[in-house]
Amino acid sequence: MFNLKQGAILIGGQDISSITQKSLYKAMSIVPQECNLFHTTILENIRYGNPHASDKEVTETAKRASAHAFIEALPCQYKTLWLVKEG
């Protein structure tokens, strides 16, 4: 996948030259500087990257992002509708 002249790129101690591009991309995430949320529930915003994620997986994802306590404090928790401000 990568033609390095020297050295190696390791992920978890594994040289990425032995990993397929598809496997690598499946394991990667992009975290932008600015957060763009959609006009839908918090649950569906979190589930956006994996539409088939279970509620438990969504909760675990929110916990890893340190967002679970904030979400639980919202009036409808994960079913709270996120309103997008235009402009």
C-alpha positions as CSV (number, residue, x, y, z in Angstrom):
1,M,0.0,0.0,0.0
2,F,2.8,2.4,0.9
3,N,6.2,2.4,-0.8
4,L,8.6,3.6,1.9
5,K,12.3,4.2,1.1
6,Q,13.2,3.5,4.7
7,G,11.6,2.9,8.0
8,A,8.1,1.6,8.7
9,I,4.7,2.9,9.8
10,L,3.4,0.9,12.7
11,I,-0.1,0.7,14.1
12,G,-0.4,-1.2,17.3
13,G,3.1,-2.6,16.6
14,Q,2.0,-4.0,13.2
15,D,3.7,-2.8,10.0
16,I,1.0,-1.3,7.8
17,S,2.6,-2.7,4.7
18,S,1.1,-6.0,5.8
19,I,-2.4,-4.5,6.1
20,T,-4.8,-4.1,3.2
21,Q,-6.0,-0.6,2.4
22,K,-9.6,-1.7,3.1
23,S,-8.7,-3.0,6.5
24,L,-6.7,0.1,7.4
25,Y,-9.5,2.5,6.4
26,K,-12.1,0.4,8.3
27,A,-10.0,0.9,11.5
28,M,-9.4,4.6,11.0
29,S,-11.5,7.6,12.0
30,I,-11.3,11.2,11.1
31,V,-12.0,13.8,13.8
32,P,-12.5,17.3,12.3
33,Q,-11.7,20.5,14.2
34,E,-15.2,21.6,13.8
35,C,-18.2,19.4,14.7
36,N,-21.0,19.2,12.2
37,L,-24.2,17.6,13.4
38,F,-27.3,16.8,11.5
39,H,-30.8,18.0,12.2
40,T,-31.8,14.7,13.9
41,T,-31.5,13.0,17.3
42,I,-28.2,12.7,19.2
43,L,-28.6,9.0,18.8
44,E,-28.7,9.2,15.0
45,N,-25.9,11.7,14.8
46,I,-23.6,9.2,16.7
47,R,-24.9,6.3,14.7
48,Y,-24.2,8.2,11.4
49,G,-20.9,6.4,10.8
50,N,-22.4,3.0,11.5
51,P,-26.2,3.0,10.8
52,H,-26.5,-0.5,12.2
53,A,-24.9,0.2,15.5
54,S,-26.9,-1.0,18.5
55,D,-28.0,1.3,21.3
56,K,-25.3,-0.2,23.5
57,E,-22.6,0.5,20.9
58,V,-23.8,4.1,20.6
59,T,-23.7,4.5,24.4
60,E,-20.2,3.0,24.5
61,T,-19.1,5.4,21.7
62,A,-20.4,8.4,23.6
63,K,-18.7,7.2,26.8
64,R,-15.3,6.9,24.9
65,A,-15.9,10.4,23.6
66,S,-16.7,11.7,27.2
67,A,-20.1,12.8,25.9
68,H,-22.4,10.3,27.8
69,A,-22.9,12.3,31.0
70,F,-23.7,15.4,28.9
71,I,-26.2,13.5,26.8
72,E,-27.8,11.8,29.8
73,A,-28.4,15.3,31.3
74,L,-30.4,16.4,28.2
75,P,-34.2,16.4,28.4
76,C,-34.7,13.4,26.1
77,Q,-31.1,12.0,26.5
78,Y,-30.1,10.2,23.3
79,K,-33.5,11.0,21.7
80,T,-32.9,14.7,22.0
81,L,-33.4,16.4,18.7
82,W,-30.3,18.4,17.6
83,L,-31.4,21.7,16.0
84,V,-29.0,23.0,13.4
85,K,-28.6,26.8,13.4
86,E,-28.4,28.2,9.9
87,G,-26.1,31.1,8.9
